[in-house]
């Protein structure tokens, strides 16, 4: 899993547990770990096993394990009863393994070497349990030739953050007190909405009249340009919070695209667009099929991609 180093089962488990602990206490940096977390992982490995590994070696081990888990998850959710939970292996023909290897070259070892600690991998890379609910579902569609086929069910993103500021609601919440007309009850002592008080002939208030203070008693009777500027700064700060382009590019590597693949350039176009696009991308499941399909669908609808080629 690392540069010129073979990881034992015990060392792999230590890597997973340490990374999970760091994610829970420090958090993630995009789809990876913070520098201090890599340092903690290196220190732990050195203290327990006497191995002095660089951050690059640790990250290579992390990335390779993540790629193998991604391939495992792809097969785990493929229909046709391919998975054997007792042995944690998959029943594929040689031809199916070759097809799988093309899309998941870093997970090709699953043919002979099962994924170690799949539940820990799920907790680290997906934030859930491999035996629990997955991020997406599949439905069986057996083929007429006995080979397995799959159909991805409609994608349902749960608890995905959404940024949507309605200008009318924004300004009504902050300026309605200053810019609206007085209510009918305030304009007429009798409270009749169809009857207006005559400003030129005000009548004295009876002792039993409602003690409601006049509208001028509002704690803030006017709004200044500075107030508006402050509120707009808050709104802009809210709009700019969210996934960054480097975070999106890091997730793009799950597809293992060639440097000049048209799909890669199409993804660049999406990530350079709106924040909502980047929000959607980072919240998609880490399944290359779903990620690839979403890029193709989005860029085709935007007129960027057509028949797998960039529209110039």
C-alpha positions in Angstrom: 0.0 0.0 0.0 2.9 2.4 0.3 6.2 3.2 -1.4 8.4 0.1 -1.2 6.6 -1.1 2.0 4.3 -4.0 2.5 1.7 -3.3 5.2 0.6 -6.1 7.5 -3.0 -6.6 8.6 -2.2 -5.1 12.0 -0.5 -2.1 10.6 -3.4 -1.5 8.2 -5.8 -1.6 11.0 -3.7 0.9 13.0 -3.7 3.2 10.0 -7.5 3.1 9.7 -8.2 3.5 13.4 -5.7 6.4 13.8 -7.2 8.2 10.7 -10.7 7.7 12.0 -9.8 9.2 15.3 -8.1 12.2 13.6 -11.2 12.8 11.4 -13.4 12.7 14.5 -11.2 15.1 16.5 -9.5 17.4 14.0 -11.7 16.9 10.9 -10.8 16.6 7.2 -8.9 18.8 4.9 -11.1 18.4 1.8 -11.1 14.7 1.1 -7.8 14.1 2.8 -6.3 14.8 6.3 -4.7 17.9 7.9 -1.0 18.1 8.1 -1.1 17.6 11.9 -3.1 14.4 11.4 -0.5 13.0 9.0 2.2 13.8 11.6 0.1 12.0 14.3 -0.3 9.0 12.0 3.4 8.8 11.3 4.3 9.1 15.0 1.9 6.4 15.9 3.2 4.0 13.2 6.8 4.7 14.3 6.1 4.2 18.0 4.2 0.9 17.5 6.1 -0.7 14.6 9.4 1.2 14.4 8.7 2.3 10.8 9.8 5.9 9.9 7.5 6.7 6.9 7.3 10.1 5.1 3.9 11.9 4.7 4.0 10.9 1.0 4.3 7.2 1.9 1.5 7.5 4.4 -0.7 9.3 1.9 0.0 6.8 -0.8 -1.1 4.0 1.6 -4.2 6.0 2.5 -5.0 6.7 -1.2 -4.4 3.1 -2.3 -6.6 1.8 0.4 -9.3 4.3 -0.5 -9.2 3.3 -4.2 -9.5 -0.4 -3.2 -12.4 0.4 -1.0 -14.1 2.3 -3.8 -13.7 -0.7 -6.1 -15.0 -3.0 -3.3 -18.1 -0.8 -2.8 -18.7 -0.8 -6.5 -18.8 -4.6 -6.6 -20.6 -4.9 -3.3 -23.6 -2.9 -4.7 -23.6 -4.6 -8.1 -26.5 -6.9 -8.6 -26.3 -10.7 -9.3 -25.4 -12.0 -5.9 -21.7 -11.5 -6.6 -20.7 -10.9 -3.0 -19.9 -13.6 -0.4 -20.1 -12.0 3.0 -18.6 -15.0 4.7 -15.3 -14.8 2.7 -15.6 -11.1 1.7 -14.9 -12.1 -1.9 -16.7 -11.7 -5.2 -17.8 -14.3 -7.7 -16.9 -12.9 -11.1 -15.8 -14.4 -14.3 -12.3 -13.7 -15.7 -13.9 -11.4 -18.3 -15.8 -9.5 -15.7 -12.6 -9.1 -13.6 -10.9 -7.7 -16.7 -13.7 -5.2 -17.3 -13.6 -4.2 -13.6 -9.8 -3.7 -13.7 -10.2 -1.2 -16.6 -12.4 1.1 -14.4 -10.6 0.3 -11.1 -7.0 -0.5 -11.8 -6.0 0.2 -8.2 -8.6 -2.3 -6.9 -7.6 -5.1 -9.3 -6.1 -7.1 -6.3 -9.6 -7.7 -5.0 -9.7 -10.7 -7.4 -7.2 -12.6 -5.1 -6.8 -10.4 -2.0 -10.0 -9.3 -0.1 -10.4 -5.8 1.3 -9.2 -5.7 4.9 -11.5 -4.3 7.5 -14.4 -3.1 5.2 -16.4 -1.6 8.1 -13.4 0.6 9.2 -12.9 1.6 5.6 -16.5 2.7 5.3 -16.3 4.6 8.6 -13.2 6.5 7.4 -14.0 7.1 3.7 -17.8 7.3 3.8 -18.5 8.2 7.4 -20.8 5.2 7.9 -20.8 1.4 8.4 -20.3 -1.0 5.5 -23.0 -3.2 7.1 -25.4 -0.3 7.4 -27.1 2.0 5.0 -25.1 2.9 1.9 -25.1 6.2 0.2 -27.0 4.8 -2.8 -29.0 1.7 -3.7 -29.1 -0.7 -6.6 -31.9 -2.9 -8.0 -31.5 -6.3 -9.5 -31.8 -6.5 -13.3 -30.6 -10.0 -14.2 -29.5 -10.4 -17.8 -30.7 -13.0 -20.2 -27.2 -14.6 -20.5 -26.7 -15.2 -16.8 -24.1 -12.6 -16.4 -24.6 -9.8 -13.8 -25.8 -6.4 -14.8 -26.7 -3.4 -12.7 -29.1 -0.5 -12.6 -28.5 2.5 -10.3 -31.7 3.5 -8.6 -32.6 7.2 -8.3 -30.1 9.1 -6.2 -31.4 10.6 -3.0 -29.0 12.9 -1.2 -29.8 13.3 2.5 -28.9 16.3 4.6 -27.0 17.9 1.7 -26.4 21.6 2.5 -28.2 24.0 0.3 -27.5 27.7 -0.1 -30.4 29.8 -1.3 -31.0 33.4 -0.3 -34.2 34.9 -1.5 -33.8 38.7 -2.0 -37.4 39.4 -1.1 -37.2 37.5 2.1 -33.8 38.9 3.0 -34.9 42.5 2.7 -38.4 42.0 4.2 -36.7 40.5 7.3 -34.4 43.4 7.8 -36.3 46.5 6.5 -40.0 45.8 6.8 -40.1 47.8 10.1 -38.7 50.8 8.4 -40.3 50.9 5.0 -43.9 49.6 5.4 -46.9 51.8 6.0 -48.4 51.9 9.5 -50.9 49.2 10.2 -54.7 50.0 10.0 -55.0 49.6 13.8 -52.2 52.2 14.3 -53.8 54.6 11.8 -57.3 54.3 13.3 -57.9 54.3 17.1 -61.1 52.3 16.6 -59.1 49.5 14.9 -61.4 49.6 11.9 -59.2 48.8 8.8 -61.7 50.6 6.5 -61.6 53.8 8.5 -58.6 56.2 8.5 -57.9 58.9 11.1 -57.9 62.4 9.7 -54.4 63.9 10.4 -55.9 67.5 10.3 -58.4 66.8 13.0 -56.9 64.4 15.6 -59.2 63.4 18.4 -58.1 63.1 22.0 -57.6 59.5 23.2 -60.1 58.3 25.7 -58.7 57.2 29.1 -59.8 53.6 28.3 -58.1 53.6 24.9 -55.5 51.0 24.0 -52.1 51.9 25.6 -50.2 50.7 22.5 -47.3 53.0 21.8 -47.1 54.8 18.5 -45.1 53.4 15.6 -42.3 55.9 16.4 -41.6 53.9 19.6 -39.9 51.3 17.5 -36.3 50.7 18.8 -35.0 51.3 15.3 -36.9 53.8 13.2 -34.5 54.0 10.2 -31.9 51.9 8.4 -28.6 53.4 7.3 -26.3 52.6 4.3 -23.8 51.1 6.8 -26.5 48.7 8.1 -27.3 47.6 4.5 -23.6 47.1 3.7 -23.1 45.0 6.8 -26.0 42.8 6.0 -24.8 42.4 2.4 -21.3 41.4 3.7 -22.9 38.7 5.8 -24.9 37.4 2.9 -21.8 37.3 0.6 -19.8 35.6 3.3 -22.5 32.9 3.5 -22.5 32.5 -0.2 -18.8 31.9 -0.4 -18.7 29.3 2.3 -18.6 25.8 0.8 -16.4 23.3 -1.1 -13.3 24.7 -2.8 -12.1 23.8 -6.2 -9.1 21.8 -4.9 -11.5 19.7 -2.8 -13.5 19.0 -6.0 -10.4 18.1 -7.9 -9.3 15.7 -5.2 -12.6 13.8 -5.5 -12.3 13.8 -9.3 -9.2 11.6 -9.0 -11.5 8.7 -8.0 -12.4 8.4 -11.7 -8.7 7.9 -12.6 -9.1 9.9 -15.8 -6.2 10.5 -18.3 -4.7 14.0 -18.0 -6.3 15.0 -21.4 -9.5 13.1 -21.1 -12.4 15.3 -22.3 -14.4 14.4 -19.2 -11.6 15.9 -17.0 -11.8 19.2 -18.8 -15.6 19.1 -18.6 -15.3 18.6 -14.8 -13.0 21.6 -14.6 -15.7 23.7 -16.3 -18.3 22.6 -13.7 -16.0 23.3 -10.7 -15.2 26.7 -12.0 -19.0 27.6 -12.1 -21.4 28.0 -9.2 -21.0 27.0 -5.6 -24.2 24.9 -5.8 -22.4 22.7 -8.5 -19.5 22.1 -6.2 -21.8 21.4 -3.2 -23.6 18.8 -5.3 -20.3 17.2 -6.5 -18.8 16.7 -3.0 -22.0 15.3 -1.7 -22.3 12.6 -4.4 -21.4 9.0 -3.3 -17.8 8.0 -4.1 -19.0 5.6 -6.8 -17.1 6.3 -10.1 -20.3 5.3 -12.1 -22.4 8.0 -10.4 -19.6 10.6 -10.5 -19.0 10.0 -14.2 -22.7 9.9 -15.1 -23.3 13.2 -13.2 -20.4 15.0 -15.0 -21.6 13.7 -18.4 -25.2 14.7 -17.7 -24.4 18.1 -16.3 -21.9 19.2 -19.0 -24.2 17.9 -21.8 -27.1 20.0 -20.4 -24.7 23.0 -20.3 -23.7 22.4 -23.9 -20.0 21.8 -22.9 -19.9 18.1 -23.9 -21.5 16.3 -26.9 -20.9 12.7 -27.9 -18.0 12.5 -25.4 -16.2 15.5 -27.0 -15.7 19.0 -25.9 -17.9 21.5 -27.8 -15.7 24.3 -29.1 
